[in-house]
Amino acid sequence: MDPHDHLPLAPRDLLILAVLAEGPLHGYGLIKAVEARSQSGVLLDPANLYRVLRRMTGLGWIRAVEGPGDGRRRTYEIAPDGRTVLRAELTRLEHLLEQARPAVAGS
């Protein structure tokens, strides 16, 4: 998989991967963590979140782990391909910032 085929990431996708890189979370925990990380700039409703999680699972970026009991409470964790895509996007953004900084350095 070439991670650059998936760049640039939507801010929502970047934040979901970044939050999961710190450890597994269930859906509600992801909603709250993304909201906190983005200082309420990225708000996820449950239907949208689970659609994104299904897509990311299909791409192999994250894994769903069934909870104990009936398995309805899943947690999500980042997969190796997800870490690769996250690193590639962070590198891309860092490079972009390096290119833009001189424009405001003299202001």
VOLUMGU-915607 format. One line per 10 residues: number of its first residue (from 1); their letters; for each residue x, y, z of C-alpha. Coordinates in steps of 0.25 Angstrom, whole numbers, always signed. Example, Ala and Ser with C-alpha at 12.3 -4.5 7.8 and 13.67 -1.06 7.14 Angstrom:
BEGIN
1	AS	+49:-18:+31; +55:-4:+29
//
This chain:
BEGIN
1	MDPHDHLPLA	+0:+0:+0; +5:+14:-4; +0:+23:+7; +2:+35:-2; -10:+30:-10; -19:+34:+1; -14:+48:+4; -18:+58:+7; -26:+53:+19; -39:+60:+23
11	PRDLLILAVL	-37:+67:+37; -47:+57:+43; -39:+45:+38; -26:+50:+42; -31:+53:+56; -38:+39:+57; -24:+32:+54; -16:+42:+63; -26:+39:+75; -25:+24:+72
21	AEGPLHGYGL	-10:+24:+71; -10:+27:+86; -19:+15:+89; -32:+8:+86; -45:+14:+89; -60:+11:+87; -69:+20:+78; -73:+30:+88; -59:+32:+94; -54:+35:+79
31	IKAVEARSQS	-65:+45:+78; -61:+52:+91; -46:+51:+88; -47:+56:+74; -56:+68:+79; -46:+71:+90; -33:+70:+81; -39:+79:+71; -44:+89:+82; -58:+86:+76
41	GVLLDPANLY	-54:+89:+62; -57:+75:+57; -71:+70:+62; -75:+56:+59; -89:+50:+60; -90:+35:+63; -96:+32:+49; -84:+39:+42; -74:+33:+51; -78:+19:+49
51	RVLRRMTGLG	-78:+21:+34; -64:+26:+35; -60:+15:+44; -66:+5:+34; -58:+11:+23; -45:+12:+31; -47:-3:+35; -49:-7:+20; -36:+1:+16; -29:-7:+27
61	WIRAVEGPGD	-25:+6:+35; -32:+2:+48; -38:-11:+54; -51:-13:+62; -49:-22:+74; -62:-28:+80; -64:-25:+94; -68:-36:+105; -82:-41:+105; -91:-39:+93
71	GRRRTYEIAP	-80:-32:+86; -88:-20:+83; -78:-10:+90; -66:-10:+80; -53:-3:+82; -45:+2:+71; -30:+2:+70; -20:+7:+59; -14:-4:+50; +0:-3:+44
81	DGRTVLRAEL	-5:+3:+31; -13:+13:+38; +0:+17:+45; +7:+18:+32; -4:+27:+26; -4:+36:+39; +12:+37:+38; +11:+41:+23; +0:+51:+25; +8:+57:+37
91	TRLEHLLEQA	+20:+58:+29; +13:+64:+17; +7:+75:+27; +20:+78:+33; +26:+80:+19; +14:+89:+15; +16:+98:+28; +31:+99:+25; +28:+104:+11; +18:+114:+17
101	RPAVAGS	+25:+120:+29; +34:+129:+21; +22:+136:+16; +19:+141:+30; +32:+142:+36; +34:+156:+33; +21:+161:+37
//
